[in-house]
Amino acid sequence: MRYNERELLSLARQPAEKAAEIRMSVPKKGSVLKKRLVKLVVNFLFYFRTDEAEPIGALLLEHCKITKEEENVFSIS
């Protein structure tokens, strides 16, 4: 997929439709858990380090369903 990096960064700065903090394990370091912030904007899921404003990556979600599970919990299927 082609994308314009400036437009993608601009989109990442928009207000989130959904946002959460997740903990993920690092495969090479065993039981080390890292915190990441995730933010859903339109059909992109951006993920950030907790201390940085710029995203470290983005996932394009197509043909996905977002479901609110609880107050601050949502699932993507």
ChimeraX attribute file (.defattr): number of C-alpha atoms within 10 A of each C-alpha:
attribute: neighborCount
match mode: 1-to-1
recipient: residues
	/A:1	3
	/A:2	4
	/A:3	7
	/A:4	7
	/A:5	9
	/A:6	9
	/A:7	10
	/A:8	14
	/A:9	14
	/A:10	10
	/A:11	15
	/A:12	24
	/A:13	15
	/A:14	12
	/A:15	12
	/A:16	16
	/A:17	10
	/A:18	16
	/A:19	18
	/A:20	14
	/A:21	15
	/A:22	13
	/A:23	11
	/A:24	11
	/A:25	12
	/A:26	11
	/A:27	9
	/A:28	7
	/A:29	8
	/A:30	8
	/A:31	10
	/A:32	11
	/A:33	13
	/A:34	12
	/A:35	14
	/A:36	17
	/A:37	17
	/A:38	21
	/A:39	23
	/A:40	22
	/A:41	17
	/A:42	15
	/A:43	13
	/A:44	17
	/A:45	19
	/A:46	24
	/A:47	22
	/A:48	19
	/A:49	16
	/A:50	14
	/A:51	9
	/A:52	9
	/A:53	10
	/A:54	14
	/A:55	19
	/A:56	11
	/A:57	13
	/A:58	17
	/A:59	11
	/A:60	13
	/A:61	14
	/A:62	8
	/A:63	7
	/A:64	11
	/A:65	9
	/A:66	11
	/A:67	11
	/A:68	11
	/A:69	9
	/A:70	8
	/A:71	6
	/A:72	10
	/A:73	12
	/A:74	13
	/A:75	11
	/A:76	9
	/A:77	8
